[in-house]
Every structure is written in C-alpha cells, then in structure tokens.
C-alpha cells in the first residue's frame, strides 16, 4: 500500500480546528490501515515528525428522508500528534 492510499482526506470539524494549535491533525484513513502505516504516510507526504497516532472506527449515522432511511458510511479516523520541534503542516495553517 502506498502512502497516498492510506490518507483519504483531512477531517475538518470544530474540535479538529481547536487541536491545530497543539499540532494535532485529524484525517480520514483507510479502514485496514494501522498506526505504523499512518505514521509513515504522514511523515513522507508532509515532511514532519510524528509523535503519536490515535485511531478510532466511526460508525455511520442513521439518516432519514421521509419514510426512507439508511446509514452513512463507516470510516476510520486518525488523530496525529506531531513532535514539538516539528514544523506545522502548511495546509492546516492556512485554515486557522
């Protein structure tokens, strides 16, 4: 699996915006990716040093429209903490 296949997209929520100041970044990743693969992917793509990676599997929510109902897709979320001497990720700095 290549590094660009591991990270699907950044996850931008109110909580993730607050963590940018502490060098914590949130990404949606592949369901079968482990913490080591996520760490290597972030380090190679963005050129930073990763301190730790926390992952969680997020269940899809129930959505209804009229009498029809279904679930949104399940996904895996990774919260990446950078080291204190590492540079920040430029993509997220422009959002802050």
N, C-alpha and C positions, 0 to 999 in steps of 0.2 A: 504494500500500500504506500502510495506517495504522500508527501507532506500536504500537498494541496487537496488531496482527497479526504484527509482527516477532518479539517476545519471546514464546516459548511458555510457559516455566516456569523457575524458578531450579533450578540443579543443585547439590544438597547432598551432598557427599562429604567424607571426612576431609581431603583436600587442599584443597578449597574452603573448609572451615571454618578451616584454618590461614592462608589468604590474606586472610580478612576483616580481620584486624588491620592488614594492609598496604593496605587499601582496594582489594582485588582481588575482584571478584564474578564468578561463573560462571553463565551462562544457557544454556538450550537455545533456539536460534533457528531460524527458517525456513531451509531449505536454500538458497533463492535470495537470501537477504538478504546484502548486502555490508557492509563495515565502516562506511561512512558512514551507512547506514540504521540500523545497530545503535547507533551513537553518538548519532544524533538521537533514536532511540526511548528510550534510557536517560535522556538529558538531559531530555526532555519528560515522561516518566512519573514519574521520581523527583525531578526538580528538582535535579540535581547537575551538576558539570562533569567531563567525561570527558577523561582524558589520552591514553589509547591503547586500542585494541581488538585482541585477538589471536583468530583463529578457527581452528578445525580441524574437519575432517569425520571423524566417528567411525563406523567400520563396525560392523554388528550382529554379535553373538557367536553362535556355534553353541550351541544348546541341544538337549538330548536328553531324552526321556521314554520309557523302554522302547526299542522299536525305531523309534519315530518321532523324527525330528529336523527342525530348522528353524533359522532365524536370527531374532534380534531385529531391530527396525527400525534402519536407519541414521539418524543425526541430525547436526546441526551444532552445535558448542559454541563459545561466545564467552566469553573472559575479558576483563573490562572493568576497566581501571585508572583510578581517579579521581585528580584533582589533589590535591596536599597541602592546599590551602586549601579544598577542597570538603567539604561535610558528608557524613556517612556515610548509607547507605541504612538507614532505620529497620527495615525487615523483617528484614534480616540481623543487626542489632544485638541484637534480641530473642533470636536463636538462640545467640549467643556466650556 
